[in-house]
């Protein structure tokens, strides 16, 4: 029997289903090595993070989590943007007091490609009563100049992780700090909604309960009903958050004395207080991978998990 109960694993995994809900406004590209078999989705798991390697399998137990979604929408102020595919990967260490410690990959927990903002720059800041901005608006007949891409970026490791909330509805599961990068020739390369110092904090909750199943496999990812690895598959839940506040845009327009920041914020209704923004992600897919009986690998469960992951690299 596993030394970590099925209920505890389910709580952890259901909670982390929420993570994928907020990974990006775009199409995710999960860069990393190709892994064999059941390891395949967890190609960015931070198995070599210090906390993961130190897990002994008795008091602490390491797991790899990947969560993704293919559709949804996010409302920031008075602007709504469709979300596309997302990919979020983290390591989770279950602690003896029931809490969990999260580790993020070196390149960040979120991987996402940009998405096109509907209406482009015309929709984002035009028309305007500011003469300088009006001059820009008149030049936006060129589709390339009008196009804006948006990418949501991780600006820190998730925190406030609540395992029990993962199997409930309408209770915050985890806090995820993010910012949104806006790119356009007029906006420059440093235009963000939210910053590292003042990020958007997303606290997702379950709207619906997911379906789940369990599979066993060998350390190298090959199938084996009695293998020493297990993967929980948590599929199909809807996630939502209507509690987050959104800071104003900053760093836009190559300086220009803040005029473009002001125009973007005025048109989009930013900053926007909590309760006026929302995000919904449909059909989230989550996989939690760990040792089936971590106690059998004590005191080196973290090292064994890492060794197994590396053995699955193609």
NORNOR-V82247 format. One record per residue. N is the residue number from 1. RES is the residue in one letter. PHI is phi in radians with two decimals (none if undefined). Layout:
N,RES,PHI
N,RES,PHI
This chain:
1,X,none
2,X,-1.16
3,X,-1.31
4,X,-1.73
5,X,-1.15
6,X,-1.08
7,X,-1.09
8,X,-1.12
9,X,-1.12
10,X,-1.12
11,X,-1.06
12,X,-1.06
13,X,-1.22
14,X,-1.08
15,X,-1.09
16,X,-1.32
17,X,-0.95
18,X,-1.10
19,X,-1.09
20,X,-1.14
21,X,-1.09
22,X,-2.14
23,X,-1.30
24,X,-2.88
25,X,-1.86
26,X,2.99
27,X,-1.77
28,X,-1.34
29,X,-2.20
30,X,-1.45
31,X,-1.41
32,X,2.76
33,X,-1.20
34,X,-1.43
35,X,-1.96
36,X,-1.41
37,X,0.92
38,X,-1.22
39,X,-1.34
40,X,-0.86
41,X,-1.16
42,X,-1.71
43,X,-1.31
44,X,-2.06
45,X,-1.04
46,X,-1.40
47,X,-1.15
48,X,-1.74
49,X,-1.12
50,X,-0.97
51,X,-1.14
52,X,-1.18
53,X,-1.11
54,X,-1.39
55,X,-1.09
56,X,-1.67
57,X,1.60
58,X,-1.87
59,X,-1.37
60,X,-2.27
61,X,-2.39
62,X,-1.64
63,X,-2.53
64,X,-1.87
65,X,-2.22
66,X,-2.23
67,X,-2.45
68,X,-2.61
69,X,-2.55
70,X,-1.93
71,X,-2.74
72,X,2.73
73,X,-2.69
74,X,-2.30
75,X,-1.95
76,X,-2.08
77,X,1.12
78,X,-1.88
79,X,-2.00
80,X,-2.00
81,X,-2.21
82,X,-1.21
83,X,-1.71
84,X,-2.00
85,X,-1.11
86,X,-2.31
87,X,-2.55
88,X,-2.18
89,X,-2.35
90,X,-2.52
91,X,-1.82
92,X,-2.21
93,X,-1.92
94,X,-1.42
95,X,-1.69
96,X,-1.14
97,X,-1.53
98,X,1.62
99,X,-1.48
100,X,-2.28
101,X,-1.92
102,X,-1.82
103,X,-2.07
104,X,-1.92
105,X,-1.04
106,X,-1.01
107,X,-1.49
108,X,1.81
109,X,-1.23
110,X,-1.79
111,X,-2.17
112,X,-2.74
113,X,-1.66
114,X,-1.17
115,X,-2.07
116,X,-1.49
117,X,-1.39
118,X,-0.97
119,X,1.52
120,X,1.03
121,X,-1.16
122,X,-1.01
123,X,-1.31
124,X,-1.48
125,X,-2.53
126,X,-2.08
127,X,-1.26
128,X,-2.50
129,X,-1.52
130,X,-1.50
131,X,-0.90
132,X,-1.04
133,X,-1.20
134,X,-1.06
135,X,-1.08
136,X,-1.12
137,X,-1.02
138,X,-1.20
139,X,-1.60
140,X,-1.55
141,X,-1.26
142,X,-1.34
143,X,-1.05
144,X,-1.16
145,X,-1.27
146,X,-1.42
147,X,-1.13
148,X,-2.13
149,X,-1.90
150,X,-2.24
151,X,-2.33
152,X,-1.51
153,X,-2.14
154,X,-1.27
155,X,-2.17
156,X,2.87
157,X,-1.44
158,X,-0.96
159,X,-2.53
160,X,0.92
161,X,-1.31
162,X,-2.08
163,X,-1.08
164,X,-1.11
165,X,-1.07
166,X,-1.13
167,X,-1.84
168,X,-1.88
169,X,-2.08
170,X,1.09
171,X,-2.29
172,X,-0.98
173,X,-1.79
174,X,-2.79
175,X,-1.82
176,X,-2.19
177,X,-1.46
178,X,-2.44
179,X,-2.42
180,X,-2.04
181,X,-1.63
182,X,-1.86
183,X,-2.19
184,X,-2.93
185,X,-0.95
186,X,-1.40
187,X,-1.51
188,X,1.38
189,X,-1.82
190,X,-2.34
191,X,-1.69
192,X,-2.34
193,X,-1.76
194,X,1.52
195,X,-2.39
196,X,-1.07
197,X,-1.40
198,X,-2.38
199,X,-1.42
200,X,-1.38
201,X,-1.87
202,X,-1.66
203,X,-2.24
204,X,-1.25
205,X,-2.31
206,X,-1.31
207,X,-1.62
208,X,-2.32
209,X,-1.55
210,X,-1.45
211,X,-1.47
212,X,-2.59
213,X,-2.67
214,X,-2.23
215,X,-2.31
216,X,-1.95
217,X,-2.79
218,X,-1.34
219,X,-1.03
220,X,-1.53
221,X,1.68
222,X,-1.28
223,X,-1.17
224,X,-2.89
225,X,-1.12
226,X,-2.11
227,X,-1.17
228,X,-1.50
229,X,-1.97
230,X,-2.40
231,X,-2.35
232,X,-1.61
233,X,-1.91
234,X,-2.00
235,X,-2.23
236,X,1.58
237,X,-1.39
238,X,-1.78
239,X,-2.03
240,X,-2.65
241,X,-2.59
242,X,-2.16
243,X,-1.86
244,X,-1.50
245,X,-1.60
246,X,-2.20
247,X,-1.21
248,X,-1.32
249,X,-1.23
250,X,-2.62
251,X,1.33
252,X,-1.57
253,X,1.45
254,X,0.98
255,X,1.70
256,X,0.87
257,X,1.00
258,X,1.37
259,X,-1.15
260,X,-1.25
261,X,-0.94
262,X,-1.11
263,X,-1.17
264,X,-1.10
265,X,-1.13
266,X,-1.12
267,X,-1.25
268,X,-1.63
269,X,1.33
270,X,-1.96
271,X,-1.15
272,X,-2.21
273,X,-1.24
274,X,-0.96
275,X,1.72
276,X,-1.83
277,X,-2.19
278,X,-2.76
279,X,-2.51
280,X,-2.30
281,X,-2.09
282,X,-1.75
283,X,0.90
284,X,-1.21
285,X,-2.16
286,X,-2.34
287,X,-2.27
288,X,-2.01
289,X,-2.08
290,X,-2.83
291,X,-1.20
292,X,-1.09
293,X,-2.25
294,X,-1.03
295,X,-1.11
296,X,-1.22
297,X,-1.74
298,X,-1.10
299,X,-1.62
300,X,-2.04
301,X,-1.02
302,X,-1.12
303,X,-1.18
304,X,-1.16
305,X,-1.03
306,X,-1.09
307,X,-1.07
308,X,-1.10
309,X,-1.03
310,X,-1.14
311,X,-1.22
312,X,-1.58
313,X,-1.17
314,X,-1.32
